[in-house]
Amino acid sequence: MSTELAYLTNPFCFEFDAEIIARVTLSDGRRGVILPKTFFFPTGGGQEHDTGALGDARVIDVTIDDAGTVVHVVDRDVTATRTRATIDRARRFASMQHHSAQHLLSHALDDALKLETVSANINIDNPSTIDLAVGARGDVDLTPGENLANALIYEDRPIKSYFISDDQIATIPFRRPPKVSGQIRVVEIEGADYSACGGTHCTRTGMIGVVKIVKTERRAEKLRVHFIAGQRALEYFQNVHAIVTQIARQFDTNPEAIGEAVEKQRDALRAAQKELEEFKAERVTLEAQRLVASTQVIGSIKLATATFRHRAPQELRALATLLQNEPGVIALLASYDGAKLSLAVACASDTGVSANELIRQQLADIGGRGGGDAQLAQGGGAASEAQFQAFGARAVELIRVSANRV
């Protein structure tokens, strides 16, 4: 049962009287209805399906099988044999704008930069994409292609569609050879692009409005180009303008001077960060001096312990690095963030105690991981508040054992 695809000849029909000739249940349990003739576009050719309504039922998906039967997937039963059908006008027109923009942009990139489009995907909720064959070429400036595409939009050229047979293929300057045979539908942008396509399109390039490339990403020997067009492009520009205006206000400048303002802010931030790092280094040095001054003497060992909350592991290591050079000092440092215990151990070479061995004993209590050498070791693991509170007493116990061995 083949469905007549009326959208091919009238893409601007958004309402029609629908005749229900069959009801089906899809393999995934969804309900569907079949019409002898439809203006709903089914997913295919890189273009998303239409949505809309059949009477009170929402059309949430549209599919087409190999036999040409279109199934309108609905959110509830359609009991009537005839009902009013409506297509989401904004969604359809966005699809038309993006599909026509894709043809135009692919032509322009090929014409201006000799970059062939190997695949395309038309989206309206996210940027549409085309994949370009770039091979081993390095960075490519797509601006000439984008400019050409928009120049053709401004010229408001006609876009028309028609069918040809296999023996007429040679008479059409296709950008890419057709992948189908039999009756082939040609979408022609006058004097520019000729493509075999079964999608819905604008009837003039001016209806596309504008096409803008918003991102590119390299994928092996292909370049994926993300673009927007028409109403979606306007919404994108409005959103970007609002963001830029807000940022300009925060910098107390105008949008044109944001780059300069951000550069000044970046330089000021770098200077502040450098100054902060210097202060941190001074603070760590003072902390090390205070810890040495307040060590607990256990035999021949001077034990320095300290606990912190939310102290970065690299800061613990910096403090331990200073302490490892203090004669007779063993330092056991810990920081807790509410879930994880971070440890750093330093042992002066004249203590005869291995920092690596000490931290392994500490980590064994919490099932943590870490390691190092005889003078400096670091690690951590998940721990409870009680385990963190017990750190000091456990450190003294370990040092007493180590002192007896020395």
VENTA-V935447 format. One record per pair of residues at least 6 apart in sequence whose ideal C-beta (glycine too) atoms are under 6 Angstrom apart, sorted by the first residue. I is the first residue (numbers start at 1). J is the second residue. D is the distance in whole Angstrom. If there is no record, write none. Layout:
# VENTA-V935447
i->I j->J d->D
i->I j->J d->D
This chain:
# VENTA-V935447
i->1 j->69 d->5
i->2 j->68 d->4
i->3 j->38 d->6
i->3 j->69 d->6
i->3 j->70 d->4
i->4 j->37 d->4
i->6 j->37 d->5
i->6 j->39 d->5
i->7 j->39 d->5
i->7 j->41 d->5
i->7 j->200 d->6
i->11 j->200 d->4
i->13 j->39 d->5
i->14 j->87 d->5
i->14 j->89 d->5
i->15 j->86 d->5
i->16 j->39 d->5
i->16 j->85 d->5
i->18 j->35 d->5
i->18 j->54 d->6
i->18 j->83 d->6
i->18 j->85 d->4
i->19 j->35 d->6
i->19 j->36 d->6
i->19 j->82 d->6
i->20 j->33 d->5
i->20 j->78 d->6
i->20 j->81 d->5
i->21 j->34 d->6
i->21 j->36 d->6
i->22 j->34 d->4
i->23 j->33 d->5
i->24 j->32 d->5
i->26 j->32 d->6
i->30 j->73 d->5
i->31 j->74 d->6
i->32 j->71 d->4
i->32 j->73 d->5
i->33 j->72 d->5
i->33 j->78 d->5
i->38 j->70 d->5
i->40 j->50 d->5
i->40 j->62 d->5
i->40 j->72 d->6
i->41 j->50 d->5
i->41 j->200 d->5
i->42 j->49 d->6
i->42 j->62 d->4
i->42 j->63 d->5
i->42 j->64 d->4
i->42 j->70 d->5
i->43 j->49 d->4
i->45 j->198 d->5
i->45 j->199 d->5
i->46 j->120 d->5
i->46 j->121 d->5
i->46 j->122 d->5
i->47 j->95 d->6
i->47 j->99 d->6
i->47 j->122 d->4
i->47 j->199 d->5
i->49 j->61 d->6
i->49 j->62 d->4
i->50 j->62 d->6
i->50 j->87 d->5
i->50 j->92 d->6
i->51 j->59 d->6
i->51 j->88 d->5
i->51 j->91 d->6
i->52 j->59 d->5
i->52 j->86 d->5
i->52 j->87 d->4
i->52 j->88 d->5
i->53 j->86 d->5
i->54 j->78 d->5
i->54 j->83 d->5
i->54 j->85 d->5
i->55 j->83 d->4
i->57 j->74 d->4
i->57 j->76 d->5
i->57 j->78 d->5
i->58 j->75 d->4
i->59 j->72 d->5
i->59 j->74 d->6
i->60 j->73 d->6
i->60 j->75 d->6
i->61 j->73 d->4
i->62 j->72 d->6
i->63 j->71 d->5
i->64 j->70 d->5
i->94 j->124 d->4
i->94 j->231 d->6
i->94 j->232 d->6
i->95 j->124 d->6
i->96 j->200 d->5
i->96 j->201 d->6
i->96 j->202 d->5
i->97 j->208 d->5
i->97 j->229 d->5
i->97 j->230 d->3
i->98 j->122 d->5
i->98 j->128 d->5
i->98 j->229 d->5
i->99 j->122 d->5
i->99 j->199 d->5
i->99 j->201 d->6
i->100 j->159 d->6
i->100 j->201 d->5
i->100 j->202 d->4
i->100 j->208 d->5
i->101 j->208 d->5
i->101 j->211 d->4
i->101 j->229 d->4
i->102 j->120 d->5
i->103 j->193 d->5
i->103 j->195 d->5
i->104 j->149 d->5
i->104 j->152 d->6
i->105 j->149 d->5
i->105 j->211 d->6
i->106 j->117 d->4
i->106 j->130 d->6
i->107 j->192 d->5
i->107 j->193 d->4
i->108 j->145 d->5
i->108 j->148 d->4
i->108 j->149 d->4
i->109 j->115 d->5
i->109 j->145 d->4
i->110 j->116 d->6
i->112 j->144 d->4
i->112 j->145 d->5
i->112 j->148 d->5
i->113 j->145 d->5
i->115 j->132 d->4
i->116 j->133 d->5
i->117 j->130 d->5
i->118 j->131 d->5
i->118 j->133 d->5
i->119 j->131 d->5
i->120 j->130 d->5
i->121 j->129 d->5
i->122 j->128 d->5
i->127 j->214 d->6
i->127 j->226 d->4
i->127 j->227 d->6
i->127 j->228 d->5
i->128 j->227 d->6
i->129 j->224 d->5
i->129 j->226 d->5
i->130 j->225 d->5
i->131 j->222 d->5
i->131 j->224 d->5
i->132 j->223 d->5
i->134 j->223 d->5
i->135 j->221 d->5
i->142 j->213 d->6
i->146 j->213 d->5
i->149 j->211 d->5
i->152 j->192 d->6
i->152 j->205 d->6
i->153 j->205 d->5
i->153 j->208 d->5
i->156 j->204 d->5
i->156 j->205 d->6
i->156 j->206 d->4
i->157 j->189 d->6
i->157 j->190 d->5
i->157 j->205 d->5
i->158 j->190 d->5
i->158 j->204 d->6
i->159 j->189 d->5
i->159 j->201 d->6
i->159 j->202 d->6
i->159 j->203 d->6
i->160 j->188 d->5
i->161 j->185 d->6
i->161 j->187 d->5
i->162 j->186 d->6
i->163 j->183 d->5
i->163 j->185 d->5
i->164 j->184 d->5
i->164 j->186 d->6
i->166 j->181 d->5
i->172 j->186 d->6
i->172 j->194 d->5
i->173 j->194 d->5
i->174 j->194 d->5
i->175 j->193 d->6
i->175 j->195 d->6
i->178 j->184 d->5
i->178 j->196 d->4
i->184 j->196 d->5
i->185 j->198 d->6
i->187 j->195 d->5
i->187 j->197 d->4
i->187 j->201 d->6
i->188 j->194 d->5
i->202 j->208 d->6
i->208 j->229 d->6
i->208 j->230 d->6
i->209 j->230 d->4
i->210 j->233 d->5
i->211 j->227 d->6
i->211 j->229 d->5
i->212 j->228 d->6
i->212 j->233 d->5
i->213 j->225 d->6
i->213 j->227 d->5
i->214 j->226 d->5
i->214 j->228 d->6
i->215 j->226 d->4
i->216 j->223 d->6
i->216 j->225 d->5
i->217 j->224 d->5
i->228 j->236 d->5
i->244 j->255 d->5
i->247 j->258 d->6
i->248 j->254 d->6
i->248 j->255 d->5
i->248 j->258 d->6
i->251 j->261 d->4
i->253 j->261 d->5
i->284 j->318 d->5
i->284 j->319 d->5
i->287 j->319 d->6
i->288 j->319 d->6
i->288 j->322 d->4
i->288 j->323 d->6
i->291 j->304 d->4
i->292 j->326 d->5
i->295 j->302 d->4
i->295 j->303 d->6
i->295 j->304 d->5
i->296 j->303 d->5
i->298 j->399 d->5
i->298 j->400 d->6
i->298 j->403 d->5
i->299 j->403 d->4
i->301 j->330 d->5
i->301 j->351 d->6
i->301 j->399 d->6
i->301 j->403 d->5
i->302 j->328 d->5
i->302 j->329 d->5
i->303 j->330 d->6
i->303 j->399 d->5
i->304 j->329 d->6
i->304 j->331 d->4
i->305 j->332 d->5
i->305 j->392 d->5
i->305 j->395 d->5
i->306 j->333 d->5
i->307 j->334 d->5
i->307 j->391 d->6
i->308 j->335 d->4
i->309 j->336 d->6
i->310 j->337 d->5
i->311 j->335 d->4
i->313 j->342 d->5
i->316 j->333 d->5
i->316 j->335 d->6
i->316 j->344 d->4
i->317 j->344 d->5
i->317 j->378 d->6
i->320 j->331 d->6
i->320 j->333 d->6
i->320 j->344 d->4
i->320 j->346 d->4
i->320 j->376 d->6
i->323 j->329 d->6
i->323 j->331 d->4
i->323 j->346 d->4
i->324 j->346 d->4
i->324 j->375 d->5
i->324 j->376 d->5
i->326 j->348 d->6
i->327 j->348 d->6
i->327 j->350 d->6
i->328 j->348 d->6
i->329 j->348 d->5
i->330 j->347 d->5
i->330 j->351 d->6
i->330 j->353 d->6
i->331 j->346 d->4
i->332 j->345 d->6
i->332 j->395 d->4
i->333 j->344 d->5
i->334 j->343 d->5
i->334 j->391 d->5
i->335 j->342 d->5
i->336 j->388 d->4
i->340 j->380 d->6
i->340 j->382 d->6
i->341 j->380 d->6
i->341 j->383 d->4
i->341 j->388 d->6
i->342 j->380 d->4
i->343 j->359 d->6
i->343 j->362 d->6
i->343 j->379 d->6
i->343 j->380 d->6
i->344 j->378 d->5
i->345 j->355 d->4
i->345 j->358 d->5
i->345 j->359 d->5
i->345 j->377 d->5
i->346 j->376 d->6
i->347 j->353 d->5
i->347 j->355 d->4
i->347 j->375 d->6
i->352 j->406 d->5
i->353 j->402 d->5
i->354 j->374 d->5
i->355 j->372 d->6
i->355 j->375 d->6
i->355 j->376 d->6
i->355 j->377 d->4
i->356 j->371 d->6
i->356 j->372 d->5
i->356 j->373 d->6
i->356 j->377 d->5
i->359 j->370 d->6
i->359 j->377 d->4
i->359 j->379 d->5
i->361 j->398 d->6
i->363 j->370 d->6
i->363 j->379 d->5
i->366 j->381 d->5
i->366 j->383 d->5
i->366 j->387 d->6
i->367 j->381 d->6
i->368 j->379 d->6
i->368 j->380 d->5
i->368 j->381 d->2
i->369 j->379 d->6
i->370 j->378 d->6
i->370 j->379 d->1
i->371 j->377 d->6
i->372 j->378 d->6
